[in-house]
């Protein structure tokens, strides 16, 4: 898969639900439509949480990548297109 251009990046590694979603929502609320945010998280609940959040706030999840860094470390990279003002 090609690299995706993004305008903003959030590193939420080491945090747990709901912190990655709260950080994402706070940033996306400040953005113009069309901006892309990369969110990196290592909370195993993040993959499901970010899909639900995007659907419920009308923002678009462009792609969600699961990346295995080692046997015990997995990261999720979510690319989100800001479509509307979002809420928690």
Beta strands, then each sheet from edge to edge (+ up, - down):
strand 1: 8-11
strand 2: 36-41
strand 3: 60-70
strand 4: 73-81
sheet 1: 1+ 2+ 4- 3+
end
